[in-house]
Amino acid sequence: MSPSPLILRRLLPAAALTCVAVLATGCSAGSAGSSSGGTPSATASGAPATKAPATKAPAVAATKAPAAAATVPASGGPATGSHSQPSGPARQHTAACPTSSLKVGPGVSEGSAGSSYLVIDFTNVSRTTCTLYGYPGVSFTGGSPVRQLGAAATRNATAPLALVTLAPGTTGNALLRITDAGNYSAAQCHPTAAQYLRVYPPNQTTPVDIAYNSTACTGKVDILSVSAVQQGSGSA
């Protein structure tokens, strides 16, 4: 049965409204699809990350400070004393006299009030020229076995230090002063009989014992003093 005109008049406006609703929905969907399906806008999350090329600072070559120039200490002057030799041509070309090249013995002797003086001679018995410089070492020795008695001789600076050159057969000398042991009390001196003088030539470690009878002091007193070696046989 066909609907009556009255019903049709009521249905048409509803249908029209439905169509309008459908059309509105379709438009909205299309608009949304167009928004999502079109060209995407550039966003921080959608666009690929663009990494800026790293800028590397140019390497700076390391600079090394120039090394300080080595400081060479100034050379000192010739050492003096019984354990050194002077520099210069004589020292460079002539060796010190070893004990084996020397005849060491007593020379002239002389006595005075409270002391006696003895020249000690050093004669070159080798075939080679050599030198002496400085003070010999001298002490009293005695006993059995033989041992040093008392202190070694102190240095008497009256004679100047000098390089003594000894050709074969020539002599140098040193003057030894011996103070009488009787000048001191027995408590100070501790007097002891001595049979030898032990002599070390300058700059040598091998001694020579010279027979010499005297009285040594083994206490804390100095009764021996010796001068530096001089040229010649000398005199007391």
Phi, psi and chi 1 to 4 in degrees:
 res  aa     phi    psi   chi1   chi2   chi3   chi4
   1 MET       -  135.8  169.1 -175.9  -72.7      -
   2 SER   -76.8  141.9  -61.8      -      -      -
   3 PRO   -66.9  151.5   21.5  -28.1      -      -
   4 SER   -75.3  157.0   65.7      -      -      -
   5 PRO   -57.2  -29.3  -26.1   33.1      -      -
   6 LEU   -69.7  -41.9  178.7   58.9      -      -
   7 ILE   -65.5  -42.5  -66.5  172.9      -      -
   8 LEU   -60.2  -38.5  -72.2  172.9      -      -
   9 ARG   -65.8  -30.9  -78.8 -164.0  -57.5  -92.7
  10 ARG   -80.0  -32.2  -70.9 -179.3  176.9  176.8
  11 LEU   -77.3  -34.7  -71.6  174.1      -      -
  12 LEU   -60.4  -48.3  -76.5  173.7      -      -
  13 PRO   -60.2  -36.1  -24.8   35.6      -      -
  14 ALA   -65.5  -41.9      -      -      -      -
  15 ALA   -63.0  -42.2      -      -      -      -
  16 ALA   -60.8  -40.9      -      -      -      -
  17 LEU   -64.7  -39.1  -71.4  172.7      -      -
  18 THR   -61.7  -43.5  -57.9      -      -      -
  19 CYS   -61.5  -43.3 -179.6      -      -      -
  20 VAL   -61.8  -39.4  170.2      -      -      -
  21 ALA   -65.5  -42.4      -      -      -      -
  22 VAL   -63.6  -45.1  169.9      -      -      -
  23 LEU   -60.9  -39.3  -73.1  173.9      -      -
  24 ALA   -64.9  -39.2      -      -      -      -
  25 THR   -66.9  -43.1  -55.9      -      -      -
  26 GLY   -62.0  -39.1      -      -      -      -
  27 CYS   -64.6  -40.9  -70.4      -      -      -
  28 SER   -65.0  -42.3  -74.6      -      -      -
  29 ALA   -63.8  -41.3      -      -      -      -
  30 GLY   -64.3  -40.3      -      -      -      -
  31 SER   -64.0  -40.8  176.1      -      -      -
  32 ALA   -66.3  -42.9      -      -      -      -
  33 GLY   -63.3  -37.9      -      -      -      -
  34 SER   -65.6  -35.0  153.8      -      -      -
  35 SER   -70.0  -38.9  174.5      -      -      -
  36 SER   -85.9  -28.5   62.2      -      -      -
  37 GLY   -93.2   -8.0      -      -      -      -
  38 GLY   -77.4 -166.2      -      -      -      -
  39 THR   -66.0  123.2  -54.7      -      -      -
  40 PRO   -69.3  141.9   24.5  -30.5      -      -
  41 SER   -78.3  151.8   59.6      -      -      -
  42 ALA   -74.6  117.5      -      -      -      -
  43 THR  -125.3  166.4   62.0      -      -      -
  44 ALA   -63.9  -33.8      -      -      -      -
  45 SER   -87.8  -30.4   60.2      -      -      -
  46 GLY   -84.0  -37.6      -      -      -      -
  47 ALA   -76.4  145.5      -      -      -      -
  48 PRO   -63.5  142.1   21.3  -31.0      -      -
  49 ALA   -68.2  130.7      -      -      -      -
  50 THR  -101.5  117.6  -53.6      -      -      -
  51 LYS   -96.7  122.8 -173.9  175.5 -178.4 -179.2
  52 ALA   -69.3  137.9      -      -      -      -
  53 PRO   -60.7  135.8   21.2  -30.9      -      -
  54 ALA   -68.2  135.1      -      -      -      -
  55 THR  -100.6  116.0  -42.5      -      -      -
  56 LYS   -99.2  125.3 -172.6  175.2 -178.2 -178.4
  57 ALA   -67.1  142.0      -      -      -      -
  58 PRO   -61.3  136.8   20.2  -30.8      -      -
  59 ALA   -65.6  139.2      -      -      -      -
  60 VAL  -102.3  122.0  179.3      -      -      -
  61 ALA   -64.2  134.6      -      -      -      -
  62 ALA   -69.2  133.5      -      -      -      -
  63 THR  -102.9  126.0   25.7      -      -      -
  64 LYS  -100.4  126.6 -173.7  176.4 -178.9 -178.3
  65 ALA   -64.1  139.6      -      -      -      -
  66 PRO   -62.5  139.1   21.4  -30.8      -      -
  67 ALA   -65.1  142.8      -      -      -      -
  68 ALA   -69.2  142.8      -      -      -      -
  69 ALA   -65.4  138.5      -      -      -      -
  70 ALA   -62.8  136.7      -      -      -      -
  71 THR   -93.5  119.2  -56.0      -      -      -
  72 VAL   -94.8  118.5 -179.7      -      -      -
  73 PRO   -64.5  143.5   22.2  -30.5      -      -
  74 ALA   -67.2  140.3      -      -      -      -
  75 SER   -74.1  134.9  152.3      -      -      -
  76 GLY   -79.2  169.0      -      -      -      -
  77 GLY   -74.2  175.6      -      -      -      -
  78 PRO   -62.2  136.2   22.4  -31.9      -      -
  79 ALA   -72.9  151.6      -      -      -      -
  80 THR  -120.8  163.3   59.0      -      -      -
  81 GLY   120.2  179.8      -      -      -      -
  82 SER   -78.6  -10.0   61.5      -      -      -
  83 HIS  -111.9   23.6  -60.1  -69.2      -      -
  84 SER  -145.7  159.6   58.9      -      -      -
  85 GLN  -119.8  145.9  -70.4  -84.6   -7.2      -
  86 PRO   -72.0  158.2   27.8  -34.1      -      -
  87 SER   -86.2  179.8   58.8      -      -      -
  88 GLY   111.6  175.2      -      -      -      -
  89 PRO   -54.6  -41.1  -23.4   32.2      -      -
  90 ALA   -62.5  -39.7      -      -      -      -
  91 ARG   -73.1  -35.9  176.3   68.0 -178.5  105.2
  92 GLN   -70.2  -34.9  -67.2  171.3    4.0      -
  93 HIS  -106.8  -11.3  -58.9  -67.1      -      -
  94 THR  -126.0  122.3  -53.1      -      -      -
  95 ALA   -79.0  158.8      -      -      -      -
  96 ALA   -66.7  146.2      -      -      -      -
  97 CYS   -70.9  119.5  -63.3      -      -      -
  98 PRO   -75.7  159.8   28.0  -33.2      -      -
  99 THR   -57.0  -35.7  -56.6      -      -      -
 100 SER   -66.1  -17.8   58.7      -      -      -
 101 SER   -94.3    1.0  -66.7      -      -      -
 102 LEU  -119.4  141.9  -63.2  170.4      -      -
 103 LYS   -99.7  115.7  177.4 -176.4  177.4 -178.3
 104 VAL  -107.4  124.9 -177.5      -      -      -
 105 GLY  -159.1  170.1      -      -      -      -
 106 PRO   -74.0  141.8   27.1  -32.2      -      -
 107 GLY  -109.6 -139.3      -      -      -      -
 108 VAL   -65.3  141.3  179.2      -      -      -
 109 SER  -127.4  156.0   63.2      -      -      -
 110 GLU  -156.3  142.4 -176.6  179.2  -74.2      -
 111 GLY  -110.7  154.7      -      -      -      -
 112 SER  -146.7  176.1   64.5      -      -      -
 113 ALA   -62.4  116.6      -      -      -      -
 114 GLY    84.8   -9.7      -      -      -      -
 115 SER  -150.0  162.0  -62.7      -      -      -
 116 SER  -131.5  156.1   58.1      -      -      -
 117 TYR  -124.5  136.6  -66.2   85.8      -      -
 118 LEU  -133.9  128.0  173.4   68.8      -      -
 119 VAL   -83.6  130.9  171.6      -      -      -
 120 ILE  -105.9  120.1  -59.9  173.9      -      -
 121 ASP   -95.0  143.0  -73.4  -27.3      -      -
 122 PHE  -124.1  105.5  -58.5   88.0      -      -
 123 THR  -107.2  130.7  -57.8      -      -      -
 124 ASN   -76.7  111.0 -176.7   -0.1      -      -
 125 VAL  -103.3    9.2  -67.3      -      -      -
 126 SER   -93.4 -178.6   73.1      -      -      -
 127 ARG   -99.6    9.5  -63.1 -178.5 -179.7 -179.4
 128 THR  -124.1  137.3  -54.4      -      -      -
 129 THR   -67.7  139.3  -62.5      -      -      -
 130 CYS  -144.3  176.9   59.2      -      -      -
 131 THR  -128.8  154.9   61.1      -      -      -
 132 LEU  -124.6  140.5  -65.2  175.0      -      -
 133 TYR  -150.7  124.1 -177.1   80.2      -      -
 134 GLY   106.1 -155.6      -      -      -      -
 135 TYR  -103.0  137.7  -64.3   85.8      -      -
 136 PRO   -78.2  160.4   27.4  -31.7      -      -
 137 GLY   -95.8  131.4      -      -      -      -
 138 VAL  -137.1  137.6 -176.2      -      -      -
 139 SER  -154.0  161.5   60.7      -      -      -
 140 PHE   -81.8  145.9  -83.9  126.8      -      -
 141 THR  -136.8  162.3   59.4      -      -      -
 142 GLY   173.2 -175.0      -      -      -      -
 143 GLY    86.4 -177.7      -      -      -      -
 144 SER  -140.6  112.1 -178.7      -      -      -
 145 PRO   -68.1  161.5   27.0  -33.5      -      -
 146 VAL   -66.3  133.5  175.6      -      -      -
 147 ARG  -143.5  165.0   66.2 -171.1 -172.3  -78.4
 148 GLN   -71.7  139.2 -179.8  173.1  -37.7      -
 149 LEU  -117.6  113.4  -58.0  173.7      -      -
 150 GLY    79.9 -172.8      -      -      -      -
 151 ALA   -79.1  151.8      -      -      -      -
 152 ALA   -70.0  161.6      -      -      -      -
 153 ALA   -63.0  138.2      -      -      -      -
 154 THR   -78.9  171.3   59.8      -      -      -
 155 ARG   -96.4  130.0  -65.5  176.9  179.2 -179.0
 156 ASN  -101.5  113.3 -176.6  -18.5      -      -
 157 ALA   -87.6   15.5      -      -      -      -
 158 THR   -61.8  -44.1  -57.6      -      -      -
 159 ALA   -86.4  136.6      -      -      -      -
 160 PRO   -72.8  152.9   28.0  -34.9      -      -
 161 LEU   -67.4  135.0  -74.4  165.6      -      -
 162 ALA  -151.7  145.9      -      -      -      -
 163 LEU   -80.2  119.0 -179.3   67.7      -      -
 164 VAL  -104.3  116.9  175.9      -      -      -
 165 THR   -98.0  123.4  -58.9      -      -      -
 166 LEU  -111.9  108.0  -63.1 -178.5      -      -
 167 ALA   -72.7  161.5      -      -      -      -
 168 PRO   -51.8  129.8  -28.8   36.9      -      -
 169 GLY    88.8   -6.8      -      -      -      -
 170 THR   -96.6  166.6   60.0      -      -      -
 171 THR  -129.6  144.8  -58.7      -      -      -
 172 GLY  -119.5  164.9      -      -      -      -
 173 ASN  -146.4  159.4   76.8   90.8      -      -
 174 ALA  -133.3  144.8      -      -      -      -
 175 LEU  -100.4  123.9 -178.4   62.4      -      -
 176 LEU  -104.6  129.7  176.7   68.9      -      -
 177 ARG  -104.6  132.2  176.8 -176.7  176.5 -179.5
 178 ILE  -119.8  111.6  -54.0  169.1      -      -
 179 THR   -79.3  137.8  -57.4      -      -      -
 180 ASP   -62.0  130.9  -67.9  -15.9      -      -
 181 ALA   -62.1  -26.2      -      -      -      -
 182 GLY   -67.7  -10.0      -      -      -      -
 183 ASN   -72.1  -10.7  -68.3  -11.7      -      -
 184 TYR  -120.0  155.0  -57.3   94.4      -      -
 185 SER   -70.1  158.2   67.2      -      -      -
 186 ALA   -61.1  -33.6      -      -      -      -
 187 ALA   -66.2  -33.2      -      -      -      -
 188 GLN   -80.0  -44.5  -71.2  176.9  -61.2      -
 189 CYS   -84.0  -39.5  176.1      -      -      -
 190 HIS    52.1   63.7  -61.4  173.5      -      -
 191 PRO   -59.6  136.9   21.4  -31.0      -      -
 192 THR  -141.7  137.6  -54.1      -      -      -
 193 ALA   -69.0  132.7      -      -      -      -
 194 ALA  -115.2  144.1      -      -      -      -
 195 GLN  -112.1  -13.5  -70.4   81.7   40.8      -
 196 TYR  -142.3  159.2  -56.1   95.9      -      -
 197 LEU  -108.7  122.8  -76.0  170.7      -      -
 198 ARG   -94.1  123.0  177.6  161.1  -70.8  174.3
 199 VAL  -121.4  127.4  180.0      -      -      -
 200 TYR  -105.1  118.2  -70.6   86.4      -      -
 201 PRO   -59.1  154.8  -23.8   35.0      -      -
 202 PRO   -53.2  134.2  -26.7   35.7      -      -
 203 ASN    67.7   18.7  -52.5  -63.5      -      -
 204 GLN  -119.6  156.0  -58.7  -58.2  -49.6      -
 205 THR  -113.0    0.1   56.5      -      -      -
 206 THR  -104.1  122.0  -58.1      -      -      -
 207 PRO   -94.2  172.3   35.4  -35.4      -      -
 208 VAL  -127.8  134.2  173.2      -      -      -
 209 ASP   -98.0  122.5  -74.7  -29.6      -      -
 210 ILE  -104.2  128.1  -59.3  171.5      -      -
 211 ALA   -62.5  126.4      -      -      -      -
 212 TYR  -163.2  108.8 -169.5   87.0      -      -
 213 ASN   -85.4  126.8  -68.1  -45.0      -      -
 214 SER  -161.2 -176.1 -175.1      -      -      -
 215 THR  -112.8  120.8  -58.6      -      -      -
 216 ALA   -96.2  157.7      -      -      -      -
 217 CYS  -107.6  120.3  -73.9      -      -      -
 218 THR   -96.7    2.1   57.7      -      -      -
 219 GLY   -82.0 -167.9      -      -      -      -
 220 LYS   -90.7   59.6  -65.3 -177.4  178.5 -179.5
 221 VAL  -133.3  149.4  -66.7      -      -      -
 222 ASP  -104.9  116.7  -63.8  -39.8      -      -
 223 ILE  -113.0   -0.5   63.7  172.4      -      -
 224 LEU  -118.0  138.7  -59.6  175.8      -      -
 225 SER  -144.5  146.6   64.5      -      -      -
 226 VAL  -136.3  148.0   67.6      -      -      -
 227 SER   -92.3  168.1   71.2      -      -      -
 228 ALA   -68.9  154.1      -      -      -      -
 229 VAL   -67.1  137.4  176.7      -      -      -
 230 GLN  -123.2  165.0  -56.5  -65.2  -58.1      -
 231 GLN   -72.4  144.8 -164.1   80.0   46.2      -
 232 GLY    92.3  177.3      -      -      -      -
 233 SER   -82.7  -21.6   56.9      -      -      -
 234 GLY    72.6  178.8      -      -      -      -
 235 SER  -147.9  157.9   59.7      -      -      -
 236 ALA   -71.6      -      -      -      -      -
